[in-house]
Amino acid sequence: FSLYPDLNVIENLNFFASIQAVPDKRRRERIPEMLAFTRLDDFKDRRSRNLSGGMKKKLALACALVHEPDILLLDEPSTGVDPVSRRELWDILSKVVQQGVTVLVSTPYMDEAERCEQVGILHQGKLLTLGTPADLSAELPFEIVEVKARPRKQMREIVANTEGILAWRPVGDRLRLSTPEPDRTIKSLKAAFRKQKIEIKLLRKTRPSMEDVFVHMLSNGWSAA
């Protein structure tokens, strides 16, 4: 948190508007706009040290936007906030983009990367690839099958011994399988599960995610672009 903890919300906004040389008339208009935009109206007199993590992020964003920049640089803006605040922050950022501001974000969360128009994947300081989420997913040499069955231990054993599965990883209570022949893989798993009387909760093809792209690139040692 890079703002001033002893200052309240309004004082922080006024300070950053002042150092960015926002004219007084525009400042009187802009600060109420930022309070409404970030939904901090009811907390304008609260010292920033007493804000929640999500509110601190929104105040920092408001201070960064108060002078109406053309470009906004954000370094892991949602790290350390709860899921609801993270969603609210990205809703605000989508509106910022709609207003014509270019937003460049670094994030460790692949679901956030999927929200972006262009994604660059970095590893050990090197750019591995760059493109739209759809283009990067389309470059994968496999498709994704999602499976959920009980008992889980037997499910994993069958998946680990099924031909045609290049890799698999757990995500919550299910597994995501990488396979070049998803229909054949689903047919094989269904037969194996039924043979061992395993209860199938879910077995289907699903859309590749940016996390699938990221994991594949790092596990296969793709060279930098």
GUBAKE-492483 format. One record per residue (C-alpha): residue in one letter; x, z, y. Coordinates in steps of 0.2 Angstrom, whole numbers, padded with zeros to 4 digits, always signed. Layout:
N
AXZY
...
END
This chain:
225
F+0000+0000+0000
S+0009-0006+0016
L-0003+0000+0029
Y-0003+0016+0039
P-0010+0031+0030
D-0013+0041+0046
L-0023+0028+0054
N-0041+0025+0050
V-0048+0008+0046
I-0052+0003+0063
E-0035+0008+0070
N-0026-0001+0056
L-0036-0017+0061
N-0033-0015+0079
F-0014-0012+0076
F-0012-0028+0066
A-0023-0038+0078
S-0012-0032+0092
I+0005-0036+0084
Q-0002-0054+0079
A-0007-0056+0098
V-0026-0058+0095
P-0034-0059+0112
D-0044-0044+0117
K-0060-0054+0118
R-0058-0062+0101
R-0052-0045+0094
R-0069-0037+0098
E-0078-0051+0089
R-0065-0052+0074
I-0064-0034+0069
P-0083-0032+0066
E-0082-0048+0056
M-0068-0042+0045
L-0077-0025+0042
A-0093-0034+0037
F-0083-0047+0027
T-0074-0034+0017
R-0089-0022+0016
L-0080-0008+0025
D-0092-0005+0039
D-0097+0012+0032
F-0079+0018+0031
K-0072+0012+0048
D-0068+0030+0053
R-0060+0035+0037
R-0041+0037+0036
S-0033+0024+0025
R-0025+0037+0014
N-0042+0043+0009
L-0048+0026+0004
S-0050+0021-0015
G-0038+0009-0022
G-0051-0005-0021
M-0055-0001-0002
K-0036-0001+0002
K-0034-0018-0005
K-0049-0024+0005
L-0042-0016+0021
A-0025-0024+0018
L-0034-0041+0016
A-0044-0038+0032
C-0028-0034+0041
A-0020-0050+0034
L-0034-0061+0040
V-0038-0053+0057
H-0028-0066+0066
E-0036-0081+0056
P-0021-0087+0047
D-0020-0105+0039
I-0010-0098+0024
L-0012-0082+0015
L+0001-0075+0003
L-0004-0062-0009
D+0007-0053-0021
E-0003-0046-0036
P-0017-0041-0025
S-0029-0034-0038
T-0016-0024-0048
G-0021-0005-0049
V-0039-0007-0045
D-0054-0005-0056
P-0063-0020-0064
V-0078-0020-0051
S-0066-0019-0036
R-0056-0033-0044
R-0071-0044-0045
E-0076-0040-0027
L-0059-0044-0021
W-0059-0061-0029
D-0077-0065-0022
I-0070-0061-0005
L-0055-0073-0008
S-0066-0087-0014
K-0075-0086+0003
V-0058-0086+0012
V-0054-0102+0003
Q-0071-0109+0007
Q-0067-0106+0026
G-0052-0118+0024
V-0038-0105+0021
T-0024-0109+0009
V-0022-0095-0003
L-0006-0093-0013
V-0007-0079-0026
S+0004-0071-0039
T-0004-0062-0053
P-0001-0056-0071
Y-0019-0058-0075
M-0023-0075-0083
D-0041-0074-0080
E-0037-0074-0062
A-0026-0089-0064
E-0041-0098-0071
R-0049-0096-0054
C-0036-0106-0045
E-0036-0124-0041
Q-0017-0126-0046
V-0007-0115-0057
G+0011-0113-0059
I+0018-0102-0074
L+0034-0093-0070
H+0045-0085-0083
Q+0062-0076-0079
G+0062-0084-0062
K+0059-0102-0068
L+0044-0113-0066
L+0038-0119-0083
T+0024-0130-0078
L+0012-0134-0064
G-0006-0141-0065
T-0024-0137-0064
P-0031-0125-0077
A-0040-0139-0086
D-0025-0150-0087
L-0014-0136-0094
S-0026-0131-0107
A-0028-0150-0112
E-0009-0151-0115
L-0011-0138-0129
P-0007-0146-0147
F-0021-0136-0155
E-0038-0129-0152
I-0045-0111-0152
V-0056-0103-0166
E-0063-0086-0163
V-0067-0075-0177
K-0074-0057-0179
A-0078-0050-0196
R-0078-0034-0206
P-0068-0025-0213
R-0055-0030-0200
K-0040-0027-0211
Q-0046-0039-0224
M-0051-0052-0210
R-0033-0051-0204
E-0026-0053-0222
I-0036-0069-0225
V-0032-0076-0208
A-0014-0073-0210
N-0014-0082-0227
T-0025-0097-0222
E-0017-0114-0221
G-0018-0124-0205
I-0017-0109-0193
L-0002-0110-0182
A-0004-0093-0174
W-0016-0079-0171
R-0018-0064-0160
P-0030-0050-0158
V-0041-0049-0142
G-0052-0034-0142
D-0062-0033-0159
R-0059-0052-0163
L-0045-0064-0167
R-0040-0080-0157
L-0033-0093-0169
S-0023-0108-0164
T-0026-0123-0176
P-0025-0142-0174
E-0040-0144-0186
P-0053-0131-0181
D-0068-0138-0191
R-0057-0137-0207
T-0051-0120-0202
I-0068-0113-0200
K-0074-0120-0217
S-0059-0112-0226
L-0062-0095-0218
K-0080-0096-0221
A-0077-0099-0239
A-0064-0085-0241
F-0074-0072-0232
R-0089-0076-0243
K-0079-0075-0258
Q-0072-0058-0254
K-0090-0053-0247
I-0083-0050-0229
E-0097-0049-0216
I-0095-0063-0203
K-0100-0058-0186
L-0092-0072-0176
L-0084-0089-0182
R-0083-0103-0169
K-0073-0115-0159
T-0070-0109-0141
R-0063-0115-0125
P-0044-0112-0123
S-0039-0100-0109
M-0024-0099-0098
E-0019-0084-0108
D-0018-0096-0123
V-0007-0108-0113
F+0004-0094-0107
V+0007-0086-0124
H+0010-0103-0132
M+0023-0108-0119
L+0033-0092-0120
S+0032-0091-0139
N+0038-0109-0140
G+0052-0108-0127
W+0046-0122-0116
S+0060-0127-0104
A+0058-0126-0085
A+0050-0141-0076
END
